[in-house]
Amino acid sequence: MGLFHVFRKKKVQLTEEQLKWNKMWELWTEGQANPPYAELMTYQSEVNNGGHVQYFDNLENRGDLQKEMSVLKTILPSKLVEVLEEAHRAYLVSEEDEEGAEEILSRCDELFYENEQEINRILEGYAAKMEL
């Protein structure tokens, strides 16, 4: 066959759990996910795409950041609430102390990633309740 191989297209059968997970994200994309899960999904998505700075910048430009953060605090584990609050404090002073704020925000991003499994666990519980 040489360097090129012909592969058959093989249909992958998704589990019910995977289908529900996909449905949850589709609902979020369409703006139909339920609070506080919608806010949690936004937080996770934004931080994964550009860190806490992107999260705060985007919400300041298109939403009510204080309201979003209040909702997040009702669902996040305490460790991640502390990370969110510390990142927000650093974000607020970033213009006066850019270098110091960057260091804190970077550390908060790392702490978020280290504890992201907690967010996934919460979202898996939400997705499990979805009807297909």
C-alpha positions as CSV (number, residue, x, y, z in Angstrom):
1,M,0.0,0.0,0.0
2,G,3.0,2.3,0.1
3,L,3.0,5.4,2.3
4,F,-0.7,6.0,2.1
5,H,-3.2,3.8,3.8
6,V,-6.9,3.8,3.3
7,F,-8.9,3.9,6.5
8,R,-12.5,3.0,6.7
9,K,-14.7,5.6,8.3
10,K,-15.7,4.0,11.5
11,K,-18.7,5.4,13.4
12,V,-17.9,5.9,17.0
13,Q,-20.8,5.2,19.3
14,L,-21.0,7.7,22.1
15,T,-22.1,6.7,25.5
16,E,-25.2,8.2,27.0
17,E,-22.9,10.1,29.4
18,Q,-21.0,11.6,26.5
19,L,-24.2,12.5,24.6
20,K,-25.5,14.3,27.7
21,W,-22.2,16.1,28.1
22,N,-22.4,17.3,24.5
23,K,-26.0,18.4,24.9
24,M,-25.0,20.4,28.0
25,W,-22.4,22.4,26.0
26,E,-24.8,22.8,23.0
27,L,-27.4,24.3,25.4
28,W,-24.7,26.6,26.8
29,T,-23.7,27.7,23.3
30,E,-27.3,28.5,22.5
31,G,-27.6,30.5,25.8
32,Q,-30.0,27.9,27.2
33,A,-28.0,26.3,30.0
34,N,-29.4,26.8,33.5
35,P,-27.9,29.0,36.2
36,P,-25.5,28.5,38.0
37,Y,-24.2,26.0,35.5
38,A,-24.2,28.4,32.6
39,E,-22.0,30.8,34.6
40,L,-19.7,28.0,35.6
41,M,-19.4,26.9,32.0
42,T,-18.6,30.5,30.9
43,Y,-16.0,30.8,33.6
44,Q,-14.3,27.5,32.7
45,S,-14.4,28.3,28.9
46,E,-13.0,31.8,29.3
47,V,-10.2,30.8,31.7
48,N,-9.3,27.9,29.5
49,N,-9.1,30.2,26.5
50,G,-7.2,33.1,27.9
51,G,-7.0,33.0,31.6
52,H,-8.8,35.0,34.3
53,V,-7.9,38.2,32.4
54,Q,-10.0,37.1,29.4
55,Y,-12.8,36.1,31.7
56,F,-12.9,39.5,33.4
57,D,-12.4,41.5,30.2
58,N,-15.2,39.7,28.4
59,L,-17.7,39.9,31.2
60,E,-17.0,43.5,31.8
61,N,-17.7,44.2,28.1
62,R,-20.8,42.1,27.7
63,G,-22.3,41.3,31.1
64,D,-22.6,42.0,34.7
65,L,-19.3,40.8,36.2
66,Q,-20.4,41.2,39.8
67,K,-23.6,39.3,39.3
68,E,-21.7,36.5,37.5
69,M,-19.1,36.2,40.3
70,S,-21.9,36.1,42.9
71,V,-23.5,33.2,41.1
72,L,-20.2,31.4,40.7
73,K,-19.6,31.7,44.5
74,T,-22.7,29.7,45.1
75,I,-21.4,26.7,43.1
76,L,-17.6,26.8,43.2
77,P,-15.7,24.9,45.9
78,S,-14.3,27.3,48.5
79,K,-10.7,26.8,47.1
80,L,-11.8,28.0,43.7
81,V,-13.9,30.9,45.2
82,E,-10.6,32.1,46.8
83,V,-8.8,31.8,43.4
84,L,-11.6,33.8,41.7
85,E,-11.6,36.5,44.3
86,E,-7.8,36.8,44.3
87,A,-7.7,36.9,40.5
88,H,-10.3,39.6,40.6
89,R,-8.5,41.8,43.1
90,A,-5.3,41.5,41.0
91,Y,-7.3,42.3,37.8
92,L,-8.7,45.5,39.5
93,V,-5.2,46.8,40.3
94,S,-3.5,45.6,37.1
95,E,-3.2,49.1,35.6
96,E,-1.4,50.4,38.7
97,D,0.8,47.4,39.3
98,E,0.9,45.5,36.0
99,E,3.9,43.2,36.8
100,G,2.6,42.3,40.3
101,A,-0.9,41.7,39.0
102,E,0.4,39.6,36.1
103,E,2.2,37.3,38.5
104,I,-0.9,36.9,40.8
105,L,-3.2,36.3,37.8
106,S,-0.8,33.7,36.4
107,R,-0.7,31.9,39.7
108,C,-4.5,32.0,39.9
109,D,-4.7,30.5,36.4
110,E,-2.4,27.7,37.5
111,L,-4.5,27.1,40.6
112,F,-7.6,27.0,38.5
113,Y,-6.1,24.4,36.2
114,E,-4.9,22.3,39.1
115,N,-8.4,22.2,40.5
116,E,-10.4,22.1,37.3
117,Q,-11.5,18.5,37.9
118,E,-13.7,19.9,40.6
119,I,-15.5,22.1,38.0
120,N,-15.8,19.1,35.7
121,R,-17.3,17.0,38.5
122,I,-20.0,19.6,39.1
123,L,-20.7,19.9,35.4
124,E,-20.8,16.1,35.0
125,G,-23.5,16.0,37.7
126,Y,-25.5,18.7,35.8
127,A,-25.1,16.8,32.5
128,A,-26.2,13.5,34.1
129,K,-29.6,15.1,34.7
130,M,-30.1,16.0,31.0
131,E,-32.7,14.3,29.0
132,L,-31.8,13.2,25.6
